[in-house]
């Protein structure tokens, strides 16, 4: 009976991973899985380079039992072709702590967005990074303008 349950869970997980998630959905899920120490699930949304990084981190945290509560406050992604940078704000302590900003790099491989940490993967060129950040700044300006118009 346990074998049937395991097979059903494996099939369900495979189907769920085959769903084409948007870049924001992928980034959000990966961050939540990573911060909740669900490393094997986070690896399903990762490139091989990021999987290796997760394995290293998991080994370092093997003896850690403390789970840090966290909350993602805001996530914005800028996509350029098959590459994206997602910037998000989060709090580690839900009771009034300051927010921290992090960025993750994703690539689209075979119609699936995967987290590809830029510090360990092939970095974007300076021109690509500049273009992404220019697009991000423009998007923020448009959001501010839309917010002001709606007030």
C-alpha positions as CSV (number, residue, x, y, z in Angstrom):
1,X,0.0,0.0,0.0
2,X,2.9,2.4,0.8
3,X,4.3,1.6,-2.6
4,X,1.1,2.7,-4.4
5,X,1.0,5.9,-2.3
6,X,4.6,6.7,-3.2
7,X,4.0,6.0,-6.9
8,X,0.9,8.3,-6.8
9,X,2.9,11.0,-5.1
10,X,5.7,10.7,-7.6
11,X,3.3,10.9,-10.6
12,X,1.5,13.9,-9.0
13,X,4.8,15.7,-8.4
14,X,6.0,15.0,-12.0
15,X,2.7,16.4,-13.4
16,X,2.9,19.4,-11.2
17,X,6.5,20.1,-12.3
18,X,5.6,19.8,-16.0
19,X,3.1,22.6,-15.7
20,X,4.5,25.7,-17.3
21,X,4.9,28.1,-14.5
22,X,5.4,31.8,-15.2
23,X,8.8,33.2,-14.2
24,X,7.2,34.9,-11.1
25,X,5.5,31.7,-10.1
26,X,8.7,29.7,-10.4
27,X,10.7,32.3,-8.5
28,X,8.1,32.5,-5.7
29,X,7.9,28.7,-5.4
30,X,11.6,28.3,-5.4
31,X,12.2,30.9,-2.8
32,X,9.5,29.5,-0.5
33,X,10.8,25.9,-0.9
34,X,14.5,27.0,-0.3
35,X,13.7,29.1,2.8
36,X,11.6,26.2,4.2
37,X,14.6,23.9,3.7
38,X,12.6,21.8,1.2
39,X,15.8,21.5,-0.9
40,X,14.8,18.4,-2.9
41,X,11.7,20.2,-4.1
42,X,13.6,23.4,-4.8
43,X,16.0,21.4,-6.9
44,X,13.1,20.5,-9.2
45,X,13.0,24.2,-10.2
46,X,16.7,24.5,-10.5
47,X,19.5,24.2,-13.1
48,X,22.2,21.7,-12.5
49,X,24.5,24.4,-11.2
50,X,21.9,25.5,-8.7
51,X,21.2,21.9,-7.7
52,X,24.9,21.6,-6.8
53,X,24.7,24.8,-4.8
54,X,21.7,23.6,-2.9
55,X,23.4,20.3,-2.2
56,X,26.4,22.2,-0.7
57,X,24.1,24.4,1.4
58,X,22.0,21.4,2.6
59,X,25.2,19.7,3.8
60,X,26.2,22.7,5.7
61,X,22.8,23.0,7.4
62,X,22.5,19.3,8.1
63,X,22.8,19.8,11.9
64,X,20.6,22.9,11.9
65,X,17.2,22.4,13.4
66,X,16.0,25.9,13.6
67,X,13.5,27.0,10.9
68,X,13.4,30.7,10.2
69,X,10.0,32.2,9.7
70,X,10.0,34.4,6.6
71,X,7.5,36.2,4.4
72,X,7.9,37.4,0.8
73,X,6.6,41.0,0.7
74,X,7.1,41.8,-3.0
75,X,8.5,40.1,-6.1
76,X,9.2,41.7,-9.4
77,X,10.8,40.0,-12.4
78,X,12.4,41.5,-15.5
79,X,12.5,39.1,-18.5
80,X,14.9,39.4,-21.4
81,X,14.5,36.6,-23.9
82,X,15.2,33.3,-22.1
83,X,16.7,35.0,-19.0
84,X,15.2,36.8,-16.1
85,X,16.2,38.5,-12.9
86,X,13.7,38.5,-10.1
87,X,14.1,40.9,-7.2
88,X,12.1,40.3,-4.0
89,X,11.7,41.8,-0.6
90,X,11.3,39.5,2.4
91,X,11.3,39.5,6.2
92,X,12.9,36.8,8.3
93,X,11.0,37.8,11.5
94,X,7.4,38.4,10.8
95,X,7.0,40.8,13.8
96,X,8.3,44.2,12.6
97,X,11.7,43.3,11.3
98,X,13.3,45.2,8.5
99,X,12.9,43.9,4.9
100,X,15.8,42.5,3.0
101,X,16.2,42.5,-0.8
102,X,17.5,39.5,-2.8
103,X,17.8,38.8,-6.5
104,X,17.8,35.5,-8.3
105,X,18.5,34.7,-11.9
106,X,16.3,32.3,-13.9
107,X,16.6,30.9,-17.4
108,X,14.0,29.4,-19.6
109,X,14.9,25.9,-20.7
110,X,12.5,23.8,-22.8
111,X,9.6,26.1,-21.9
112,X,10.3,25.8,-18.1
113,X,11.8,28.6,-16.0
114,X,14.6,27.3,-13.7
115,X,16.6,29.2,-11.1
116,X,20.2,29.6,-12.2
117,X,22.1,31.4,-9.5
118,X,24.4,34.0,-11.2
119,X,27.2,33.7,-8.7
120,X,27.7,30.0,-9.6
121,X,26.4,29.9,-13.2
122,X,27.4,31.6,-16.4
123,X,26.9,35.3,-15.6
124,X,25.1,37.6,-18.0
125,X,27.3,40.0,-20.0
126,X,27.5,43.6,-18.7
127,X,25.4,44.7,-21.6
128,X,22.7,42.2,-20.8
129,X,22.7,43.2,-17.1
130,X,22.5,46.9,-18.0
131,X,19.5,46.3,-20.3
132,X,17.7,44.2,-17.7
133,X,18.2,46.9,-15.1
134,X,17.1,49.7,-17.5
135,X,13.9,47.7,-18.2
136,X,13.4,47.2,-14.5
137,X,13.8,50.9,-13.7
138,X,11.4,51.7,-16.5
139,X,8.9,49.2,-15.1
140,X,9.2,50.8,-11.6
141,X,8.7,54.3,-13.0
142,X,5.5,53.1,-14.8
143,X,4.2,51.5,-11.6
144,X,4.8,54.7,-9.6
145,X,3.1,56.8,-12.3
146,X,0.1,54.4,-12.4
147,X,-0.1,54.5,-8.6
148,X,-0.1,58.3,-8.6
149,X,-2.7,58.4,-11.3
150,X,-5.0,56.1,-9.4
151,X,-4.8,58.1,-6.1
